[in-house]
Amino acid sequence: MSGRGEAPIRVGVIGCGQIAQLMHLPLLHELDEFAIAGLCDLSPTTLAYLGERYGVATRTTDYRELLADDGIDAVVVCTYDHAPVVAAAIAAGKHVLVEKPLAFTAAEARPLVAAAREADVVALVGYMKLYDPALERFVERLATLRGLRAIQVHDFAGRFDRYGDLYTEFRGDDVPADVLSAGRRDAAGRIADALGPDRAGYGELYLLLLMLGSHDLAVLRGTLGSPERVRFALGRGDDQLLALLDYPGGVPCVLEIGVGTSYEWWDEWLSVHGEDAELRLEFPNPYIRHAPTLLRVREADGASASERVTPVSNASLFRLEWLHFAGCIRGEATPRTPLAGGLADLELAEAIIAAMDPRPARLEPEPAPWRSSSPARPGCSAATC
Ligand SMILES: NC(=O)c1ccc[n+]([C@@H]2O[C@H](COP(=O)([O-])OP(=O)(O)OC[C@H]3O[C@@H](n4cnc5c(N)ncnc54)[C@H](O)[C@@H]3O)[C@@H](O)[C@H]2O)c1
């Protein structure tokens, strides 16, 4: 779709940190379909830097000001705590693209799904992997797979500190630390309430499922649908978990997610095993804009075997996501990643934690080492991946 000839959709960016700077702002700048119409961040120096860089005069530290602005048609939500911003954006009649996760809990997400359904706005969750042409090719081949026997999802990520030289990122240091820590504490309290007293000690693992893991849950749902139930789940420390999910027909799905490795490769894949073929999607580091996802198909070749590896597309998935958002707003496409999917993933994340052995909250919770803000472990910087 070309935006030429049509007025660009005027977007306000709420939360101008890493993902906004690495992906959303450059894409909004380059796509004819959009104009960057406003910036909001808690950091005034970040606003000043990005406002100059992108020539945006409307800058505010209060997202409600942006939402009250008639010059804004749509917002992208890239803050830490999404639910209150999404609720206010829908109420203000703005189209919304919200970064994953949709919210911190399913209870917070349900009213957002209902509000989006009732409002005349487009609301999408930023599951860019669901726009991957390799995933589409995988789904096509899956439709002809005979006798599905097993599913595996593995995501140990890899080093998060290897892409720093690829991009320019500005990080203001003028947000009071107590504002940030109060926000994190508030979210942790809501999460503990959702997990219940017997499992409140799994807050960090639950966040792992919401941050890195929500991509895996979305990809699973987008290719194979939702599981019937969680049969078993196990946490290893605060940075690794294993779950066994039941799919229709007694097909087992093993889900393994972790951070904190120092792998120099990106270790994220989905595999399905049929009677006579294995299909596998191997995902690249999502921060590397044009790295292709590999589709690997192993099957019979006469009386022998073949293995074909296809780097399906070099398209930037974030760019495809934005183009789809424009198409939905212009009535040319039907939302592919509506808020309901974000809710389904939160429900599954909660069910996975509910299947673990009880682990009540510790009296004095220590931040998990991979969430520490001082010198980042190579495995994960801010764990917002
Ligand atoms: N799709 C992906 O692959 C992907 C990758 C990374 C992050 N994310 C998601 O994007 C979100 C942001 O992640 P990040 O890595 O950019 O984090 P970040 O900490 O670098 O940026 C967050 C920014 O939001 C600002 N902010 C926080 N609360 C705010 C508020 N109330 N009003 C205005 N600004 C506010 C902060 O000042 C900060 O600049 C997370 O929810 C994360 O899950 C998605």
Ligand as a Chemical Component Dictionary entry (heavy atoms), coordinates in Angstrom:
data_LIG
# 
_chem_comp.id                   LIG 
_chem_comp.type                 NON-POLYMER 
_chem_comp.pdbx_formal_charge   0 
_chem_comp.three_letter_code    LIG 
# 
loop_
_chem_comp_atom.comp_id 
_chem_comp_atom.atom_id 
_chem_comp_atom.alt_atom_id 
_chem_comp_atom.type_symbol 
_chem_comp_atom.charge 
_chem_comp_atom.model_Cartn_x 
_chem_comp_atom.model_Cartn_y 
_chem_comp_atom.model_Cartn_z 
_chem_comp_atom.pdbx_ordinal 
LIG N1  N1  N 0  8.186  -5.960 20.033 1  
LIG C1  C1  C 0  9.375  -6.171 20.561 2  
LIG O1  O1  O 0  10.161 -7.009 20.116 3  
LIG C2  C2  C 0  9.786  -5.354 21.749 4  
LIG C3  C3  C 0  11.149 -5.178 22.024 5  
LIG C4  C4  C 0  11.490 -4.405 23.121 6  
LIG C5  C5  C 0  10.522 -3.861 23.940 7  
LIG N2  N2  N 1  9.197  -4.092 23.652 8  
LIG C6  C6  C 0  8.152  -3.549 24.533 9  
LIG O2  O2  O 0  8.172  -2.132 24.461 10 
LIG C7  C7  C 0  7.949  -1.556 25.741 11 
LIG C8  C8  C 0  9.071  -0.566 26.031 12 
LIG O3  O3  O 0  10.307 -1.254 26.055 13 
LIG P1  P1  P 0  11.707 -0.485 25.898 14 
LIG O4  O4  O 0  12.740 -1.512 25.770 15 
LIG O5  O5  O -1 11.612 0.566  24.869 16 
LIG O6  O6  O 0  11.802 0.175  27.355 17 
LIG P2  P2  P 0  12.555 1.510  27.770 18 
LIG O7  O7  O 0  12.637 1.494  29.256 19 
LIG O8  O8  O 0  13.809 1.685  26.989 20 
LIG O9  O9  O 0  11.550 2.670  27.315 21 
LIG C9  C9  C 0  10.363 2.963  27.970 22 
LIG C10 C10 C 0  10.172 4.482  27.886 23 
LIG O10 O10 O 0  8.880  4.801  28.352 24 
LIG C11 C11 C 0  8.962  5.977  29.126 25 
LIG N3  N3  N 0  7.820  5.969  30.035 26 
LIG C12 C12 C 0  7.567  5.117  31.051 27 
LIG N4  N4  N 0  6.391  5.425  31.641 28 
LIG C13 C13 C 0  5.884  6.484  30.955 29 
LIG C14 C14 C 0  4.689  7.241  31.060 30 
LIG N5  N5  N 0  3.782  6.979  31.994 31 
LIG N6  N6  N 0  4.503  8.251  30.194 32 
LIG C15 C15 C 0  5.422  8.523  29.237 33 
LIG N7  N7  N 0  6.568  7.839  29.084 34 
LIG C16 C16 C 0  6.790  6.820  29.923 35 
LIG C17 C17 C 0  10.302 5.889  29.833 36 
LIG O11 O11 O 0  10.766 7.156  30.230 37 
LIG C18 C18 C 0  11.166 5.243  28.746 38 
LIG O12 O12 O 0  11.811 6.214  27.938 39 
LIG C19 C19 C 0  7.893  -2.721 26.736 40 
LIG O13 O13 O 0  6.568  -2.919 27.106 41 
LIG C20 C20 C 0  8.393  -3.914 25.974 42 
LIG O14 O14 O 0  7.713  -5.103 26.307 43 
LIG C21 C21 C 0  8.825  -4.803 22.569 44 
# 
loop_
_chem_comp_bond.comp_id 
_chem_comp_bond.atom_id_1 
_chem_comp_bond.atom_id_2 
_chem_comp_bond.value_order 
_chem_comp_bond.pdbx_ordinal 
LIG N1  C1  SING 1  
LIG C1  O1  DOUB 2  
LIG C1  C2  SING 3  
LIG C2  C3  SING 4  
LIG C2  C21 DOUB 5  
LIG C3  C4  DOUB 6  
LIG C4  C5  SING 7  
LIG C5  N2  DOUB 8  
LIG N2  C6  SING 9  
LIG N2  C21 SING 10 
LIG C6  O2  SING 11 
LIG C6  C20 SING 12 
LIG O2  C7  SING 13 
LIG C7  C8  SING 14 
LIG C7  C19 SING 15 
LIG C8  O3  SING 16 
LIG O3  P1  SING 17 
LIG P1  O4  DOUB 18 
LIG P1  O5  SING 19 
LIG P1  O6  SING 20 
LIG O6  P2  SING 21 
LIG P2  O7  DOUB 22 
LIG P2  O8  SING 23 
LIG P2  O9  SING 24 
LIG O9  C9  SING 25 
LIG C9  C10 SING 26 
LIG C10 O10 SING 27 
LIG C10 C18 SING 28 
LIG O10 C11 SING 29 
LIG C11 N3  SING 30 
LIG C11 C17 SING 31 
LIG N3  C12 SING 32 
LIG N3  C16 SING 33 
LIG C12 N4  DOUB 34 
LIG N4  C13 SING 35 
LIG C13 C14 SING 36 
LIG C13 C16 DOUB 37 
LIG C14 N5  SING 38 
LIG C14 N6  DOUB 39 
LIG N6  C15 SING 40 
LIG C15 N7  DOUB 41 
LIG N7  C16 SING 42 
LIG C17 O11 SING 43 
LIG C17 C18 SING 44 
LIG C18 O12 SING 45 
LIG C19 O13 SING 46 
LIG C19 C20 SING 47 
LIG C20 O14 SING 48 
# 
